[in-house]
Amino acid sequence: MLYLFSGEDAERKRLAHEKFMKTIPKAAEIFSIGKNDFNLLQIESFYSGPSLFFKTCAVVFSGILENAEAREFILSKLDRMGESENYFIFLEGQLPKTILDDFKKARAELNVFEKEGKREERFNSFLLANALAQKDKLGLWIYFRQAITAGVSLEELIGVLFWKAKDMLLKKNFGKFSEAELQNFAGKLSYLLPEARKDGRDAEAAFEEYLLRTV
């Protein structure tokens, strides 16, 4: 069973999540996994079959989709989680449409909480993805700057580009790239922001430089 609580309105999201958790059977074992606690084997064990130690469990993931390695793995296993008798609950910030669509396809219960009031039209991140597919360096840079000006997070842009590169590899539609170039691009993209921040570099500048140097 699969449940997603996401969006920018943290207070409404928290209240809805707390209300939902009260509906979980009291006998269920509850596990909490954060973005820095990713353990592939542990997560697999929750949906792969019955446990010797409990009948039902609820696994609460908090911000785990911010971790590129964890995100790639989890999105590929959403169907398995949705089919499980256990509860898989995701607490996330604002997510791109591509990820929301993945949850919808897995028949997750979506609870998306945007801030109330009139919102400006969001930047279409797929413009960036399409520029990547065409290996259009100028277009990629222009759309990157437009997205930053529109307030799109670096994590969302990373997610969209990572998804596009993986989609091209999966469909073997490499465009103007070689397969190796795409694999290298996606691999380095996964760790770009964490490494830049760890080294004390400006993450936005590091991201922009990487795009201009690589595409």
Sequence and secondary structure as in RCSB ss.txt:
>XXXX:A:sequence
MLYLFSGEDAERKRLAHEKFMKTIPKAAEIFSIGKNDFNLLQIESFYSGPSLFFKTCAVVFSGILENAEAREFIL
SKLDRMGESENYFIFLEGQLPKTILDDFKKARAELNVFEKEGKREERFNSFLLANALAQKDKLGLWIYFRQAITA
GVSLEELIGVLFWKAKDMLLKKNFGKFSEAELQNFAGKLSYLLPEARKDGRDAEAAFEEYLLRTV
>XXXX:A:secstr
 EEEEESS HHHHHHHHHHHHTTS TTSEEEEEETT   HHHHHHHHHS  SS S EEEEEESGGGSHHHHHHHH
HTHHHHHHSSSEEEEE S   HHHHHHHHHTT EEEE   SS       THHHHHHHHTT HHHHHHHHHHHHHT
T  HHHHHHHHHHHHHHHHHTT  TTS HHHHHHHHHHHHHHHHHHHHTT  HHHHHHHHHHHH 
